[in-house]
Amino acid sequence: MLPGTRDPLGMMQYLRNLDWAKTPEVRSPVYDGHKLYDVRARRAGPSVSVTVPAGNYTAAKIAIRVFDNGVEMKDASFLLYLANNAARTPVLLEATMPFATARVELLKAN
């Protein structure tokens, strides 16, 4: 494994902990249990309004791209929306994968 390699969930947690106002883009190796990928994430424009079952949030929109052996996987991309709060709560994840698309919404926040 390369130093700094994360699993997919660890990558999401890492993205939450970044200050996106000061970080234009990050790269990290990600191992899914079978294959090693290069993942690149960047802030995609200004904050946006997001409505999910847990409520309305102003959130940073993070575009995540996946590379396999240096080639971008056109059928695998993600948009992660992190609330502009101290916890950077993940409120929405939109995923496009070779076998499906998914929308994961925050249902409840304490």
Secondary structure as the mmCIF struct_conf table of DSSP 4:
data_model
#
loop_
_struct_conf.conf_type_id
_struct_conf.id
_struct_conf.beg_label_comp_id
_struct_conf.beg_label_asym_id
_struct_conf.beg_label_seq_id
_struct_conf.end_label_comp_id
_struct_conf.end_label_asym_id
_struct_conf.end_label_seq_id
TURN_TY1_P TURN_TY1_P1 PRO A 3 GLY A 4
STRN STRN1 ARG A 6 ARG A 6
HELX_RH_AL_P HELX_RH_AL_P1 PRO A 8 ASN A 17
BEND BEND1 LEU A 18 LEU A 18
TURN_TY1_P TURN_TY1_P2 TRP A 20 LYS A 22
BEND BEND2 PRO A 24 PRO A 24
STRN STRN2 GLU A 25 TYR A 31
BEND BEND3 GLY A 33 HIS A 34
STRN STRN3 LEU A 36 ARG A 43
BEND BEND4 GLY A 45 PRO A 46
STRN STRN4 VAL A 48 VAL A 52
TURN_TY1_P TURN_TY1_P3 PRO A 53 ALA A 54
STRN STRN5 GLY A 55 ASP A 68
TURN_TY1_P TURN_TY1_P4 ASN A 69 GLY A 70
STRN STRN6 VAL A 71 ALA A 83
BEND BEND5 ASN A 84 ASN A 85
TURN_TY1_P TURN_TY1_P5 ALA A 86 ALA A 87
STRN STRN7 PRO A 90 MET A 97
TURN_TY1_P TURN_TY1_P6 PRO A 98 PHE A 99
STRN STRN8 ALA A 100 GLU A 105
#
